[in-house]
Amino acid sequence: MPKTQSLGRLFDQSVQKFGRYPALIYSTDGNQIKGYSYSEVGGLVDSWSEYFKAKQVKAGDRVIAIAAKSPRHFAFFYTCWKLGLIAVPVCESLGDPEMSFVIGDCEPAFILVDSASEAKVRQNAGDCPVYNWQDIESRPEAAHCEPVETGLDDVACLIYTSGSTGMPKGVMLTHENIWYNAWAALECFNMTKTDRLMSLLPYWHAYAMTTEIVCAFMCGSTCAIPKDIRDFKRNIKNYKPTIVLVVPRVVDGLKAAIDKSIAELPPKKKALIDKAIYNASRICNAGPKLDGGILRMFTHHFFYDPLVFRKFRSSFGGKIRFIVSGGAPLDLEHQIFFKYMGMPIFQGYGLTEASPVVSSNQEEVHRLGSCGPVMPWLLPEHGGDYAFKDEEGKLAKSNHGLLMLKGKCVMKGYWRHSDASAKTMEDGWLNTGDMGYCDKEGFIFIHGRKGNMIVMVNGEKVHPEFVEDAIKASPLISEAMVIGEKCKNLYVCANVPEELRAKHSEEELQRLVKEEVLRCTGHMAIYQKPKDVIILPDFNIEDGTLTVSLKIRRYKIRELYKQQIEGFLLKNGEEVATKRELGIASSKVVESLEEASVMLGDGTYL
C-alpha cells in the first residue's frame, strides 16, 4: 500500500508522474472531442491557485462550486486541496430554501458558478461574493503552487446530503477519508493508466468525487466528462470508455433503447438474437462461473458473440470492461442481460458518511443481486471492521440487522451538527441506518433503511424498498412508494409516464397499473403483495417530493397528498393512521443519514 498523503500532494505527484498522459476528455459544442493532459491540468490548477490567493483565502476556508458537471471541477477541487481549503460542491438544482441554507451554513469565502447557475446563485448568496468560474483564465506563466502543509485529519470536503427528512447536513470528509476510499477502489477494480472512466454522476455526489476526481488521478487514468445525458448517449462510442458509472435509470434507458432497436429488426435477425441470448443464459447461469457445456461455450465465443453481442458492444465504444451502477438497487434482469452482452454491471453499496464506497461486486468476485464484498478499508489489517446489529443490540457479522462500520473512511462528523454526529456514531461505529446481512461467502445484501420499515396491523414487517424496486422495474410505472403502516394490507402510491396517461382514461389507467403491480409482485409473500394502487401527480424536486439525487421523500409525499391517501385507505377498509404512525415527522424529530448512497442504492447502494 502506498504512503497516505494529502490530496494536494497526491495531485502534484500524479502530474509529475503522468505528465503527457490524457487526464480529461470532453466534447465541445461542435461535437469535437478535446482534452487536457495531466501537465495541462497541473498548469490550470496553478492558474486557479493564483486567482484564489488574490481573494485572500486562508487554510480552512470553505469555497463553494455550484455548476453542472465540468472539467473545471478538477481545477476547483485540487486548487482547494493544494491551498488547504475545504471544497464544497453544491447541486445546481437545489431549491432556493436549500441553496440559501447551504450557503449560510458553511459560510464560504466565495462561490464559483457557471453561467447557467449564476443568476439563481446570486439570488441566494446574500453578501457572499459570487464569481463566474469561466472568467478564470489559464495562464501558462502562472508560478507552480506548492501544496500547503495539510494534516490527514483536516477536512478536505463538505458533501451536503439530500435532506430526505429536512434541510441537508454537511458531511465532513478528511484527506485521509477520501484517500483511503480511492485507494480501496483501485485495489478492487484494478484501474490503471490505460483505463478511461465515464459517468453522468455529478461531483456533489461523493461517489463521483472520490472515484473520478481522486481515484482516476491516483492511477493516471483518463476521465471522459459528458455534458449531459444526450452527450452521453451520442458520444459514448467516441469516448470509448473502459469503465462506466451509472444510476439504474440510465441502465433502464439503455436497456429500453436496445429492446427498441431489436424490435425494429426483421424477424430472422430477431430470432438470431433470441437464440444468442438463450445460449448465453445457459452458459452464464447468473453466477460468476461458466456452466453451460463446451459446445455452448464454443458456439457463444465463435459464433453468437462476434455476430450479435460484439455489435452491441461496439455501439458503446467496444472497450467497456464493466459498468458500475449506483444510486438505487438495480433490476436483476438488467444485470443478467448486460452480462450476456459481455459488459457486466456490478452493483455496490456505500454512503456519503463512509467516503463513500463500502462494498462492491468486482470482476473476479461477484454475485448478482448482492452488493459485493466489503472494501479493503473495512478489513482488520487496514484498521477497519463491520458488523450487523440485531434487535437486542448485539453485534456480529452473522446477524441480520443494522449495518455498522468502523475504519479510516468513516466521516469526521457533520458540519456544525455535533448532536447528529453523536447519534450516528455508536461507540466508535458508524450506524448506517441500513438493514441487511452478509452471507457465508462474504457478500453483503441490503434490504432497506430501518426508518422506512412498515409494521402492519398483524405484526408483519416489510422493507418497502424491496417491493418498490420490483414495481419500478415495469416500464408502466416511473416511481412508486409503498404504504401500509398499521394497515391490513400494503398499497402503492404510483407515478406513471405521461405518454401512458395520454392514451388511457382515468379508470383504464387505474386498472392497468393495478394489474401491473400485481404482476410485478406475484412472486412475493402474500403480505408483501399490494392490494391496490393510487396514482398521484409526478414526484419532483421542485415540490420536495424528490431529493436532488432523485430519491423519494416519504414524509413529504404523505404530507402533500394527505387527503388523497387517507381517502384511498378509507375506501379500502383501512383505519386512517395517526400522523405519528404514518411516519410524517418533521426534520426536528427525525434524524437520519442520507437516504441514498453512492457508488453504487437507496440510502443503501452506491
N, C-alpha and C positions, 0 to 999 in steps of 0.2 A: 504494500500500500504506500503511495507517495506521501510526502510530508504535508500535513494540513497547513494551509496558509490563508491569508486574507484574500478576498476575491479580487481586489485591486492588483495584488502581486501575481495572482494566477493569470490575470489578463496580460500583464506585461510579459510573463514567461511564454504565454501562448503566441503573442505577436512576434516575439523573438524566434521561437521555435518553428512556427508555421508561416512565417512572413509572406511568401509568394503564393501560398495555397489560397483557394477561394474560401472566403468566410461567409458571405451573404450573396444571394442572388434574388432578383425580383423583376417583375415585368413593369415596363413603363406604360404610359397612356397609349403609346403607339404599338403596344403589344410586343415590344422588343425585350429580350431577357438581358438584364445588366447585373453588375455585381461589384462587390468590394473584396479585395484580398485582405488577409489578416493585417498586413502592414498598413493598408489604407484605412482600415477600421482604427488601428492604433493612431494614425495621424488625425482622424476625425475626433477621437477622444481627447487628444492633445488640444485641438482647437476648442472643443467644448469646455475643457478644463480652464482655459484662459477666460472664456466667457463667464463661467461660473464664478471664478475668482474675482472678476470685476464686479460681481454682485455682492462681494464682501461676505461670502458664506464661511462658516467655520464647522469643524468636525462636530457631528451630532445633529446638525440642522437637517430638517426634512425638506425635500424637494418633490413636488408632485408632477406627474406627467399624465395628462388627460388627452388621449388621442387614439385613433384607430391603429391597429397593428401595423408596424412600420419598421424598416431598418434603423430608423433613428432611435428606436427603443434601446438598441445595443449601445449606442453612444450615451444615452441617458443613464442606463444602469451602471456602466463601467466608469463613467465620469464621477457619478456619486460615490462609487466604491473606492476609487483611487483617491478621492478627496476626503474620505471618512464621513460622507453624508449618508443619510437614510433615504433610500429611494422609496417613493410612494406611488406606484402605478394605480390609476383610478379608472374605472369603467366610464367611457364617454356617454353611455346610455342611461346612467343613473338619473332618477327623477330629481327635480330641484331640491326638495327637502333633504334627500340623502346626500346629494352632492355638496350642498352647503354645510351639512353636518360633518362630513368627512374633512372638508377644508378647515372648518373651525376646530375640529377635534385634534388634528395633527399639527396645526399652526405652522404651515410651511414657510420657508424663507421666500419662495416664489413658486409660481406654477408655470409649467410649459404646456402648450396646447398646439394642436394643428388647426388649420384654417376652418375646417368643418365644425370644430368644437368651440372655437374662440368666443363667439357671441354668448352662447349658453353659459360657459365658464365664467365670463366677466359678470354675468347677472348674479352669480352665486359666490363670487370670490371675496366680496366685502372690500376691505382695504388691502388685501394681499396682491402684490404685483403679479401680472399675467403677461407672459411673453410667448410669441409665436415661434416655435422651435424651427420653423422653416427659414427664419431670419438668421439662424446661427450658421455662419459661413465656415466651410472647411478651408483652413489656411495652411498651405504647405510649409510656411515659415514658422508655424507655431512651435514653441520650445517643448521638448519632451517633458511630460509631467510625471515626476516620481511619486509613487504611492505614499501617502502619509502613513505613519505607524498606526495600525489598527489592530485591536485585540480580537481574538477569535470569538469572544463572547459579546463583542459590540454588535448592536443591531444594524443589520445591513438593509433590511426591507420591512415595510409595513404593508401587509396584504389585508385589505378590508373584506370581511366576509359578506355574504349575500344579504345578511339581515333577514333571515326567514321568519324571525319572531319579533322584529323591531329594527331599530337603527343598527347599522353594521358595527362590528368591533374590529380594531386593527390588530392583526396577529403579528407579533414581533418575532421575526426570523433573523438569527445571527449569521455572521460569516461562517461559523462552524456548522450550524444547522444546514445551510444551503450547500456548502462544500461537501459534507458527508453524504447528503442525499444524491448529489450529482455523481459523486464517486461510486456510490452503490448502484446507481442506474447503469453506469459504464460497465461495471463488473458483470451485471446480469444480462445486458443487451449486446455486449461485445462490440460497441461502437468504435470505429476507427476513423482516421482522416479520409478514408475512401467513401464514407457514408455521406448521404445527403438527406437531411431531415426536413420534413414539411408538415405544417399543420395550419388549422384555422383558429386554434386556441388563442385567445387574447393574452397579453402579457400581464394583465392584472390577475390572471389565473395562475396560481402557484406552480401548477404542473408545467405550463408553457415556460414560465420564467426559469425554473430550475433546469428543465430538460433542454431547452433551446438556448437560452442566454448563457447558462453556465456549463451544462454537460457537453454541449456541442463544442464550445471553445476549449474545454478541458482536453479533448482528444483531437482537435484540429479538423473536425468535420465541417460540412457546409450546411447552412440553413437557407431553405427556399421560403420566401415570405410572400404569399399571395395577398392581393389587396382585399379580396372578398371571396364569397362562395362562387361567384361567376368566374373570377380569375382562376380559382382553384380547379373548377371543372374544365375550363377551357384550356389551361396551360399545364395541367399535371403531366401530360405527355411530354411537354417541352422541358419541364423542370427535372424530369427523370429522378424522382426521389427513391431512396432505398428504404427509408423508414417514414411512415405517415402516422401522425397523431390525429385522431378524430373524436367526435362525440357520436353517440348512437344515431342521432337524427341525420348526420351526414351519411352514415352507413346505410340507413333506411333509404335515403335518396339515391345512393349509388346502386343499391340492390334494385330499387324500383326502375331506374334507368336501364339496367341490364335486362330486367324482365320485359320491359317495353321493347327493347331492341330485339330480343328473342321472339316476342310475339309477332313482330312485323316481318320475320323471316319466312321464306317459303316452307311448306310442310316438310320437305325432305331434310332441309337444314335444321329445322326444329327437332325433328326426330333424331338426328345425329347428336345434337346437344343433349337431349334427354338420355340417350344411350351412354354418352360420356359421363354425365352426372351420375347415372345409376352405377356404372362401372367404378367410378371414384368412390361412391358411397360404400361399396362392398369392400374396397381396399382400406379406406381410412377408418371406417367404423367408429368415428367420433372419438378417437383416442390418439395418443402420441405414437403408438406402434402400428406399423402396417400389418394388416391381417386379411389378405384377400386372395392369396394364391399366386404362384409365379406367373401363370398365364395372364391373369387380370393385370398384374403389375406391368408385365411386358407390353400388353395392349395399351395400357394407360400411358406409359412413358414414350412409346414409339409410334403410337397412332393417335389416340384421343388428345393427349397433351399438346403436341405440335399442331394438330388440326383444329382443335377447339379452344383449349384453355390458354394457349400461348397468345392467341389473337385477343382474348380479353385482357391479358396482362399487358400487351403492347399498347392498349388504349390508356393504360395508367403509366406509361413510360417504359415498361418492360424491365425495370430494375428493382422493383419492390421486394425486400427481404421479408418484411412483416408490417402489419398495421397494429397500432395500439389504440383501443377505444376507451374513452373516459367520459365522466360526467353522469353516467347512469348505467344500470345493467344493460347489457347488450343481448338482443334476441339470439337464442341458441341456434336457430336455423340459419341466421346470417353467419354466425361463426363457422358452422359446418360448410355452408356454401362457399365462402371465401377460402376455406382450407382446400376444398376440391380444386379451386382455381389456381392453387399454388401461391396464394397471397394470404397466409394465415393472419387472423385477427386475434390479438392477445388482450384479454381483459385483466385489469388490475384493480387495486384499491388504494385509496390514500385520502388525506385530508390536509387542509392548509396548515393546521396546527402541528403536523408532522413533516412539514417542509417539501413536498407533501407525500412522496411515494412510500407506501407501507409494504405492499406486496404486488406481484405481477406474474402472470404467465410469461414464459420465455421460450426461445426456440427449442432448447433441449429438454425443458421441463415445463409441461403444460397439461392442463386438464380442462376440457370445455365445461363451462358452467361455473367454474371456480374463479377466484381472484388470484390464483397462483400462490407460490411460497413466499414467505416474508423476505424483505430485502436484507442484505448483509449487515446493515447497521443495527438490526434488531437481534443479531446473534451474540452470545456471551463473549466470544473472542474479540468483538468490537465494542463491548461495553453496553450492549442492549439486551432487551428481553421483551416478551409478550405473553399474555395470558388472557383467559376469559373468566369473568366474574359471574358466578351463579347467583340465584335469588337469595342464598344465605350469606352472600358476601365473600365466598371462598374463591381463591384464585388458582387456576390450573389450566394447562394447555388442553386438557381433555374435556373441559366443561363446554356446555352450550350456554352462552351468556354474553355479557358486555365485553367488547374487546378493549384491553388495557395495554398501553405501550410504554416502554422506557428506553431511553437511549439518546444519542448525540443529535438526533434530528428533531427532538421534541422542542417546541417553541419556548421562547423565553417567557412568554406571557402575553396578555392582552394590553395594548397601549391604554394607559390611564384607566384600567379596569382590573385592579388587583383582586377585587372580590370575585369577579367572574373567573379569573385565573385560578383562584384558590378552589373554587367549586369544580373546575375542570381537572385540576391536579389532585390526586389522592395518594398521599404517602409516597410521592415521587413517581407515580404512574399517571399517564395521560388517559383520562376516561374519554374514549372516542364517541360514546353515545350510540355506538352501532352494535347490533346483536348478530352473533354468528358462532362459528365453531371452526376447528381445524381437524381435518381427517387424519387417519393414521399415516398417510404418506406425506403429510405436511402442507396440504393445500388448504388455503383459507376460503371459507364460504361466508358470505354476509347476507343476512335476512332483511335487515332494515333498521331504522332508528328506534330505540327503545321508547322515546317520547311519542312516536306515531302509532304504537301498538293499540289495536282495538280490542276491548274486552266486551264480549257480547253478553246478553242477559243470562244465557245458560252457562256462562263461565268460559266458553271457548275464547282463545286468544289468537288474533290474526295480525300478521305484519302486512299492512295494506300495500306496501311496495311489491310484494310477491304477486298479488292479484293484479295490481295496476300494470306491472310490466307485461304480464300475459295479455292484457286487454289492449295495451298500446301497440302491440305487435301487429294489430289489424290496421290496414290502410284506411278503414272507415272511421277510425277514432284517433284524433290528433292529440288528445290529452284526457287523462282520467284521474279522478280522486275517489277512493273508496271510503264510504262512511258506514257506521253501524254501531257506534258506541252505545252500550246498554240497549241494543235492539235485538229482536229475534232473528233478523237476517242482515246480510250485507247489502249495500246499494252502491250505485256508481253515479257520480256527477261527471258527465262526459262533455267534451268538445268534439265537434265533427268538422271536417273540411268544408269550406264554403261551397265548393262545387257540388257536394253531396246535398247540402241544404237547398241549392237551386233546383235540383232535379226532383225533389220529393215534397209532398205535403207534410205538415207537422205530424199528422197521425202515421203516415207511411214511414217517416224518418224515425219516429219513436219505436215502431215495430221492428224496423230493420236493424237499428242499433242494439235493441234488446236481444234480438236473435244472435247478433254478432258477439255480444258479451257472453251469452250462454255458450256459444260455440268455443270461444277462446278459453273459457274456464271449465269446459266439460270434463277435463281430466283431474280436476281438483276434488278435494274432500267436500262433502255436502255443505258443511258450514262455511266453506270458503267461496262458494258459488253465489254471486249476487242475485237477488230476487228481481230487482227492477232497476231502471235507468232513468235519470233526469238529465235532459240536455240543457246545458247552461251556455250563456254567451262565452266567446273565446276568452280564456285567461290571458292576461298580458302584463307587461312590465309597467305600463302607464297607470293602471288602476291598482297595482300592487299585488295582484293575484299570482304573478310570476316574479321570481327574483331575476337579477340581471344575468345569472347563469342558467336561466330558464327552468328553475325548479319551482314546483307549486308551493305557494304559501297557504297551508291548510287553514290556519286561523283566519286569514283574510278572506278566503273563499267562503267559509262558513259565515263570516261577519257580513260580507257584502250581499250574499244571497240567502240570508237567514229566513226570510218569509217563504221563499220558494222551496227551500229544503225542508222546513218544518211542515209546510202544507203537503209536500210529497210524502214525507214519513207518515203523517196522519192518514193520508189516503191509503197507505199500505198497512194500516192497522198497528202502527208503532206508537208508543208513547213518546212525545217530544221530550228529549233530554234537556236538562238544565244547561245553562251556558257553561258551567264548570265541567259537566260530564261530556259535552261536545268538544271540550278542549279549546274553547275560544278564550285564550288567555292573552293578556296584554304583554308587551315586552318587559314590563316591570315585574311580572310574575314568572315568565318563562325565561330561563337562561339555558341556551343550548349551543353546541358547536355549529359551525356552518353546515347547512343541510345538504351540501354536495361536496364531493371530494374531487380529487384531482385526477391524478394520472389516469386516473383511468376509471363513481357511482352516486347514487342518490344519497348524499350525506354519507356516502359509503364507498363509492367506487371512484377510481381515478378519473 
